[in-house]
Amino acid sequence: MKMKKERNEGSMKRIIVILERTMIRLKRTFFVISSRLMSTESNLKTLHSATQKDEILSYLYVSQTRIPFTVEPDIDFRQLFADHLQRLRFNLKNRSPLLTASFLKDENYLDDLIKTYNEILVPNLRRRYEIREILSKKNANVDPLIIEKLKSELINILAILKENRSTILDCLRLPNFFDEKSTPLGNRNEILDENRPKKEKSCRHMDFLTKKNLIRIDSDPQRLYLLNGMVEFSEILANFLRKNFHNSGCRMMALPHFVRSFAIECLGVTVALGQVGHGRTFVPAGVFMKLTNYLENPEKSAGTHYNTSIQQEHHFNDPETHKLAPNRENNRSDQSKDAETDFSPPHLTGNSIYSYLSLFVVKRFSFRTNFPLKFYSVATSYKFGDLSKSFHPDFSPLNTSLQRPILSFYILARHRRELTDCRTEFLGKIADIFGPEKLNLNFKLENSASENLKFAEFARWNFCDVDDGNGGCGDSLAFLVDYDDFLCRRLKTSYEVESSGGDSAKSAPLYSMYGELDLYNVMASFIDLNFNLNDDLDLNMIKNRLKF
């Protein structure tokens, strides 16, 4: 009996211990649930507050979403209209009609736009900034009636901005200036350099690749595969380019291949509407693939270890310029919500300028940063182009495949002169790679005319294969685009200007440049010139030519 009683007591103690542990777990679970509920409520309040404060965002970047975009572009055009009006008129007159038709349809259209902006938007934007500054400060001495009055005034201001959203959109549709010193006017590109080691091609590369079993093409779905020696040729060329750019002070980056709409629309491409310049048709919307809502935001991971000198811009509002950036903390929470709820799904762009832009949105570099910053990446690009030409019998699949390896590079500089020096350096570098001492390709270097420049381009240079038929330009081997400070102003990529004494540091927009080398087109051009149908793909000859 005594032993049975002891066993019962032991069982009761174990039961009590189990119950106590269960109660502890329940308390912890309840605490976690209540904390998450409080966090959710707080996030909803934050989102609602951000939406109220920045209601105008939903009318700047429209992409069929239920909440505003988290990046508000710089809409301060006062200096442009005051100091550069004559240059603006000259720019609109000499750009592509696709970009400027709406501004030139009426001789008074631009004047009316500037008048509306200066008389209605500027004072209201300035007042909105002042009210938000007052409301953001927790001052117990402020009369609650004054607070309510300011809130009511803010609501009225937002209503005025909403009524005049078309004016803001028209201002955002104004294309970038072009380089008047070097860009030829009109629609005829200027030839700057040419290399013609052979007048005619030795063979058609697709005939050579097919005969030697170096390529495979599947028609349904349309896919292209390099085989055998072509795979090694691709690796040799990619490694040569990596070494070449690394020796020039460029840092390799692992870029995100999935980009949100704001980085795409910054170049004038509206993803939802398939338009350029917030209303000008240029690139079809279907070229970018949407991802489903279960994917995480990819922009948080890739390339961040190279950005140690970057400081987040927590307070970008400037009373002198009245720029209107939402709070960075709100941006982070809103972006994570987008990824979870599919409000603004990422788009598959691959290795492209959009990937670089997504890394530097609302970023301010320290004044200690060693400029210029040079980055490069070798990866797959998902090109947009004429889908009807892809795998068409009249066009080479190697030239028209929309999924292709490229080397891309992106440069950030503090000053115009600094970027111009980089421009000269990289044009010379690419010409050297394609020139007699290395690949020795048939190519022409063209300076794009003003009417051929795209929405955000300040200047553009194309390296193109020489067409045997008429000696004109064929497929693009490489290109380089100078964006001046246009993209960095739109996405608020800036650097910290060193201040004297105890003054708070001010910021200034950076200058940017982007370029690409197309590996498939380079390989195709090399085979055209150096191999006959009876030859084998000589990889040793390629290595010796590249001295690699």
Protein Blocks (a to p, Z undefined) as FASTA:
>chain_A
ZZmmmmmmmmmmmmmmmmmmmmmmmmmmmmmmmmmmmmmmmmmmmmmmmmmmmmmmmmmm
gghiabdcfbdcdfbfklmmmmmmmmmmmmmmmmcfklmmmmmmpmklmmmmmmmmmmmm
mmmmmmmmmmmmmmmpccfkbcfklmmmmmmmmmmmmmmmmmmmmmmmmmmmpccdddfk
lmcghjbdcdfbdcdfbfbdfbdfklmmmmnopaccdfbdcddddehjlmmmmmmmmmmm
mmmmmmnopacddddfbdcfklmmmnopafklopghhiaafbafklpccddfkbccfklm
goplmmmmbccdfblccfklopacddfklmmmmmmmmmmnomaccddebjafklmmmmmg
oiacdfkbccdddddddddddddddfklgopakbcfklmombdcddddddddfbfklmmm
mmmmmmmmmmmmmmmklnopadddddddfklpcfklmbdcddddddfklopacddfbdcd
dekjmlmmmnopacddddehjbdcdddddddddddddfklmmmmmmmmmpcfkbccdfkl
mmmmnoZZ
